[in-house]
Amino acid sequence: MVNKRLYRTPDEKIIGGVCGGIAKYFDLDPTLVRAAYVVLSLCTAFSGVLAYIILLIIMPIEQKQIR
């Protein structure tokens, strides 16, 4: 079994890398995740902003391994 972890990614980063990390975890296009985040945030009276800030604090940054 593959041990997948949820990280903020510095490669797909626009603000904090949260949406890019979620997209990488679920193997999706980061643009689709960002668009879904904006739509859901607008539909829920901007409570998505609070969720983004919490994830920004909780999610660790992905560390690149040098081989």
N, C-alpha and C positions, 0 to 999 in steps of 0.2 A: 504494500500500500504506500502511496506517495504521501509524504508529510507536507501538506500545503499550509502556508502561513499567510496571514493578511498583513501586508506592509504598505506604507506610503512609498510610492516609487519616485525617485528623483528623475527618471527618464521621461515619464509621462506627466510632468508636473506643469500646472498652470498657476495655481495658487499654493496649494500645500501638498499635492500629490495624492489626496485621498481618493478622488474619483478614478485616477489612473491606477492606483493600487487595487481598488475594487474590481476594475475592469480586468486587470492582470490575473487576479484570483479566480474570477469566473470565466476567463478566456474570452472576453468581449472586446469590442472596439471602444477605446476611451471616449470617443466623441459621443457614442450612443449613451454611455453612462452619464456623461455630463449633461446631455440633453434631457435625459430622464430625470436627473437631479433638479434641473431648472424647472421643468414642468411640475414635478411633485412639490417643489418648494413654493411655487406660485399658487398651487391649488390648496396648500395647507397653511396659508397665511404666514409664509416665511419661517415656519418652524424647522424647515430644512437647514436654515442657517445655523441654528443652535445645534442640530445634529452634526453638521459639518465641523463646527468648532470643537465639539466633544470628540469626534473621531480624529481630528487634527492633534488633539492633546493625547489621546489614548494610543493611537496606532504608531508603532515604531517605524523608523525609516529603514528601508531595505539597504543592507550593506552588500557591496559588491565583493565577491571573493576573487582574489588574484591567484591565478594558477600558472 
